[in-house]
Amino acid sequence: MGPDNANSRLIGFECAYAGSGPWPQKQIITMRDATAAILRFLGHKSDRCIGHKEYAPSRKPDPGNLDMKWFRGEVQLDIDGHVFPGEPLQG
């Protein structure tokens, strides 16, 4: 296993992306909620969320144009129980 291959140690999601333009809002929400749920279950914060483009930039450009710093912030808000505008209360 090479230094930029962590598939045996990480949990990942496959997310379809057209390769240009913004990510669909419903997809971002689903990615955020799924990531937050797993991290919350494992007792971790959003700093444990990483994109392929950060871990293996020479091989993987995903998740495309998604700003990972922004995404981690959204995941952390979710972990902390933030209710996002227009979304139902969880309970």
N, C-alpha and C positions, 0 to 999 in steps of 0.2 A: 504494500500500500504506500503510495507517495505521500509527501508532506501536505498536499492540498486535497486529500481525499479522506473525508471523515464520515462517509455514509454508514459505517458500522457503529458510529458513536453518537450520531445526531438524529434528531427527528426532523423530517422535512415534508414540505407540501409541494406538489406539482401544481402550478398555476399557469393557465393558458394566457398568453398575451400576444396581441397582434404585432408588437414590435415598434409601434409608433403611437403618439398621442397619449392621452391620459388613461390610466387604468379605470375601468368602470367602477362607480362608487359602490355598487352592491358587492363587487368582488373584493374591493379594499376592506369593506366592513366584514365580510366573511373571513378574509385572511387575518384581520386584526382580532376578531373574536375567537377564532380557532387557536391562534398563537397565544393569546392571553389565557385562554382556558387551560391549555397544556402547561404553560409556565406557572400559572396559579396552582394547578394540581401538584406540580413538582416543587413548589415553594421557591421559585426563582422570580427575578425581576426581568424587565425587558432587555437588560444588557446582555442576556443570554440569547437574544434573537440576532441572527446573522444571515446575510444574503450570500449566495454563491459568489457574487461579484466582489465581495469583501474577503471571502475565505479562499477562493480559487480564481482570482482575476485573470490568470493566464488561460484558463479553460472555460469559464462560465461567466456570461454577462448578466445573468438574471439575478434579481428580478427587474431587468431592463432599466427604465428611467425612474423607478420607484426610489424616492429619497429615503434611505434606510434610517437616518437619524430622525427624520419626521415620523416614519412608521414606528420606530421603537418608542417614541413619545406617545403616539396614539395607543400602542399596546400597553404601555405603563399606565396611562389614564384608565384603560379598561380594567387592568389588574387591580387598580386602586378603587374600582367601583364607580367611576365616573359614568353618568347617564348622558349619552350623546344626544344632541338635539334631534327630534323626530324619531327617536328609537324608543320602543317600549321599556318600561322598568322591568328588570329581571327580578324574579322572586319566587 
